[in-house]
Amino acid sequence: MTDSHLLVDAPFDGKAPARAGRDALATLRRAQQLVSDAQAAIEEASRVVGQGGSAGPTGGAEARLVVAESERQELASRLAEVEHQVGRLMTLYVATYQLHATLDPVEVQSTIAEIALNLIGAEQFVLLLMDEEDKGYEVRLAHSEPDTSWAQAARYTGGDPLVDAALADGGLRFGPTEQSPALAVVPLRVQDVTVGALVILKLLAHKPAFVKEDHDLLDLLGAHAASAVFASRVYSKTARKLRTLESLIRLVNKG
């Protein structure tokens, strides 16, 4: 398989996950402050009710206490969701850093697989990468022995509607459908060039289905993975040319 002849003039913004992480942390702090304020309001309402003692019911204070407790529970629930989201964003930041920390094609592919398994929660998935010679797609990784027939071959020649559509227009696709068992097809696309796709066929047992937040994660994964694959191909091609040139220079010097 030959390396890409295209050069990435404007690589994917690697700072995006960091900015997203900072925004999420700011949201988390605001949520924590709201929960703290709600707790203070509950304590104050409880104190007022307690002061009422045997003097009879304090309807207004009790009502405020009920409202404050309801608000606290809602804020606590939202805080837990934000904390979960922040955790996933931080994990994604670390994962994308690892993607761009190497220019070895095999290590890049291995990192993509680790992200799919540990962050996305995919049990069965296939990584397709474009062959620059014939513009077809090779099956580079097939994790957990997917039983889809095309996933067991060396090359993907088409036939799955979701995969074909994602490769054609670079759009994220979700399934399954009657014609496709794929749960998600994540195109690896950079500068309007689709260099491959991550096809998720089965999720781990603890993850019953994709949720809304997964859409953004998969979009980010596709963009970063495409950039990393592209960069590793360009580097490998350049390194080979350099080694060839050095060999020719040594031959000339010997002559």
TORPARO-957774 format. One line per 2 residues: number of its first residue (from 0); their letters; for each residue x, y, z of C-alpha. Coordinates in steps of 0.5 Angstrom, whole numbers, plus 2048, in hexadecimal, padded with zeros to 3 digits. Layout:
BEGIN
NUM	A	X/Y/Z; ...
This chain:
BEGIN
0	MT	800/800/800; 803/807/7FE
2	DS	803/80D/802; 7FE/813/801
4	HL	801/818/7FC; 7FD/81E/7FF
6	LV	800/822/804; 7FC/825/80A
8	DA	7FC/82D/809; 7F8/82E/80F
10	PF	7F8/828/814; 7F2/827/819
12	DG	7F2/82C/81F; 7F5/828/824
14	KA	7F3/82D/829; 7EC/82C/828
16	PA	7EB/827/82E; 7EF/82B/833
18	RA	7EA/831/831; 7E4/82C/832
20	GR	7E7/829/839; 7E8/830/83B
22	DA	7E1/832/83A; 7DE/82C/83D
24	LA	7E2/82D/843; 7E0/834/844
26	TL	7D9/831/843; 7DA/82C/848
28	RR	7DC/832/84D; 7D6/836/84C
30	AQ	7D2/830/84D; 7D6/82E/854
32	QL	7D4/835/856; 7CD/835/854
34	VS	7CD/82E/858; 7D0/832/85E
36	DA	7CB/838/85E; 7C5/833/85E
38	QA	7C8/82F/864; 7C9/836/867
40	AI	7C2/838/866; 7BF/831/868
42	EE	7C3/832/86F; 7C0/839/870
44	AS	7B9/836/86E; 7BA/831/873
46	RV	7BD/836/879; 7B6/83A/877
48	VG	7B2/834/878; 7B5/832/87E
50	QG	7B4/838/881; 7AD/838/880
52	GS	7AD/832/885; 7A7/831/889
54	AG	7A4/838/887; 7A0/834/881
56	PT	7A1/833/87A; 7A6/837/876
58	GG	7A3/836/86F; 7A7/83B/86B
60	AE	7AE/839/86E; 7AC/832/86D
62	AR	7AA/833/866; 7B0/836/865
64	LV	7B4/830/868; 7B0/82C/863
66	VA	7B2/830/85D; 7B9/831/85F
68	ES	7BA/829/860; 7B7/828/859
70	ER	7BC/82D/856; 7C2/82A/85A
72	QE	7C0/823/857; 7BF/825/850
74	LA	7C6/829/850; 7C9/823/853
76	SR	7C7/81F/84E; 7C9/824/849
78	LA	7D0/824/84C; 7D1/81D/84C
80	EV	7D0/81D/844; 7D5/823/843
82	EH	7DA/81F/847; 7D9/819/843
84	QV	7DA/81E/83D; 7E0/821/83F
86	GR	7E3/81A/841; 7E2/818/83A
88	LM	7E4/81E/837; 7EB/81E/83B
90	TL	7EC/816/839; 7EB/819/831
92	YV	7F0/81E/832; 7F5/819/835
94	AT	7F3/814/82F; 7F4/819/82A
96	YQ	7FA/81B/82D; 7FD/814/82C
98	LH	7FA/814/825; 7FE/81A/823
100	AT	804/818/827; 807/813/822
102	LD	808/813/81A; 808/80B/81A
104	PV	802/809/816; 802/802/81A
106	EV	802/806/821; 7FD/80B/81E
108	QS	7F8/805/81C; 7F9/802/823
110	TI	7F7/808/826; 7F1/809/822
112	AE	7EF/802/824; 7F0/804/82C
114	IA	7EC/80A/82B; 7E6/806/828
116	LN	7E7/801/82D; 7E8/805/834
118	LI	7E5/80B/832; 7DF/80A/82D
120	GA	7DD/803/830; 7DE/7FF/82A
122	EQ	7DF/7F7/82B; 7DF/7F6/823
124	FV	7E1/7FB/81E; 7E5/7FB/818
126	LL	7EA/800/815; 7EA/802/80E
128	LM	7F0/806/80B; 7F0/808/803
130	DE	7F5/805/7FF; 7F8/80B/7FB
132	ED	7FA/806/7F5; 7F3/804/7F3
134	KG	7EF/809/7F8; 7EC/803/7FB
136	YE	7EB/801/802; 7EF/7FC/806
138	VR	7ED/7F9/80C; 7F3/7FB/811
140	LA	7F0/7F9/818; 7EA/7F4/819
142	HS	7E9/7F4/821; 7E5/7EE/824
144	EP	7E4/7EA/81E; 7DE/7ED/81B
146	DT	7DA/7E8/818; 7D8/7ED/812
148	SW	7DB/7EA/80C; 7DE/7F0/809
150	AQ	7E2/7F1/80F; 7E5/7EA/80F
152	AA	7E8/7EC/808; 7EF/7F0/806
154	RY	7EB/7F5/803; 7E4/7F9/803
156	TG	7E1/7F9/7FC; 7DB/7FC/7FE
158	GD	7D4/7F9/7FF; 7D2/7FC/806
160	PL	7CE/802/805; 7D0/806/80B
162	VD	7D7/805/80A; 7D6/807/803
164	AA	7D3/80D/804; 7D8/80F/80A
166	LA	7DD/80E/805; 7DA/812/7FF
168	DG	7D8/818/803; 7DC/818/809
170	GL	7D6/818/80E; 7D5/815/814
172	RF	7D0/80F/814; 7CC/80B/819
174	GP	7C9/805/819; 7C7/7FF/819
176	TE	7C2/7FF/813; 7BF/7F9/80F
178	QS	7C5/7F9/80A; 7CB/7FB/80F
180	PA	7CD/7F8/816; 7D1/7FE/817
182	LA	7D0/802/81D; 7D4/808/81B
184	VV	7D8/809/815; 7DD/80F/817
186	PL	7E1/811/811; 7E8/813/811
188	RV	7E8/81A/80D; 7ED/81F/80C
190	QD	7ED/825/807; 7E7/822/804
192	VT	7EB/81B/803; 7E8/815/806
194	VG	7EE/811/808; 7EA/80B/80B
196	AL	7E5/80A/810; 7E4/807/817
198	VI	7DE/802/817; 7DB/800/81E
200	LK	7D7/7FA/81E; 7D5/7F8/825
202	LL	7D6/7FC/82C; 7D8/7F9/832
204	AH	7D3/7F6/837; 7D3/7FC/83C
206	KP	7D2/801/836; 7CB/7FF/833
208	AF	7CB/805/82E; 7CE/80B/82B
210	VK	7CB/811/82F; 7CB/819/82D
212	ED	7D2/81A/82F; 7D5/814/82B
214	HD	7D4/818/825; 7D9/81E/827
216	LL	7DE/819/829; 7DD/815/823
218	DL	7DE/81B/81E; 7E4/81D/822
220	LG	7E7/816/822; 7E6/816/81A
222	AH	7E9/81D/819; 7EF/81B/81E
224	AA	7F0/814/81B; 7F0/817/814
226	SA	7F5/81C/815; 7FA/817/819
228	VF	7F9/812/813; 7FB/817/80E
230	AS	801/81A/812; 804/813/813
232	RV	803/811/80C; 806/818/809
234	YS	80C/816/80E; 80D/80F/80C
236	KT	80D/811/805; 812/817/806
238	AR	816/812/80B; 817/80D/805
240	KL	819/812/800; 81E/815/805
242	RT	821/80E/806; 821/80C/7FE
244	LE	825/813/7FD; 82A/811/803
246	SL	82B/80B/7FF; 82C/80E/7F9
248	IR	831/813/7FC; 835/80D/7FF
250	LV	835/80A/7F8; 838/810/7F5
252	NK	83D/811/7FA; 840/80A/7FA
254	G	840/80B/7F2
